[in-house]
Amino acid sequence: MTGQYLEVTFRKGKPIAAYYYLPRHSCQKSYRTMIADPGMVVDFSKQGKPIGIEITAPSKITLSSINRILRGLGFARINSSDLAPLIAA
């Protein structure tokens, strides 16, 4: 099982998308999605377990918006250092 981590995709030095991975088995894939906030979509496994948050509008995301979604999914809050690559860009 993998832990939580952030992956950011850049184009010409600017973030164009990001994905916040939630704990999951490497074989789990997205089965359904749910729009959680403008610019954020939660992916769920076939068993209904949240496996990640797609960040489709990185410039609109705040720490509090991510934490609100994480709390709603039953995960602990993260801090600004967890989003540092996204915030720095």
N, C-alpha and C positions, 0 to 999 in steps of 0.2 A: 504494500500500500504506500502510495506517495503522499507527501504532506502538502501544505498550502504554499503556493508560490505564484509570482507574477511573471508573465511573458509579454514583452512589448514588441510590436512590429513598427519599424521606422521606415520612412521614405524621405530622402533628402534631408535627413536629420530631424524630422518631425514625426511624432507618434501618429500613426494612422489607425491603429487598433491595438487592443491588448486582451489578454485572457488571464483571469485569476483562477488558477487551479485549486480545487478543493480536494480534501483527502479522498482517494479512490484507488481501486485496483487498476493496474495498467490495461486490463482487458475491457474495462467499462467504457462505453461510447455513449454519445448523446442520443437519446431516444425521442425526447420531446423538449420543447423550450417554453419559457414564460417571460414575457416582457416584464422587467422588474421596475424599471425607471427609464426615463428618456436616456438613450445611449447605453443601456445595460440589459442583457438578456441572460437569464439563468438556464443552464443546461441540466437536464435530469437524465439519469440512467433508466434503463428499461424497468428496473425495480422501483423507480420513483425517488431515488436518492439524488440530491443536488451534487453535481460533479464539477461545476465551474461557472464562472460569470464572464460572459463575453462583453467586452467594453468596446462598443462600436463608435463612440464619440469621446475619445480620451480627454479632449480639452474641456468637456463639460462635467467631468467626474470629480467629486470631492471625497475626502476621507469620510465625512459623515454620511454621504449617500451610500458608499460601499458598506460602511458599518451598519447602517439601517437594514440593508439587504441581508448581510451576514447574520445579524440578530434574528431577523425574521425566519431565516433558514436553520436557526439553532446553533450557529457558530459563534465563537468568541470574536470580540472586536480586534481589529488590527491597528497598528500605529502608523504614523507618517513614514517611518523608515521602510515599512513593507511596500509602500507605493513610491519610494524615492525615484526609481527610474522613470516613472510616469510623470511625477511632479517636476523633476529636473528638466525634462524636455519642454 
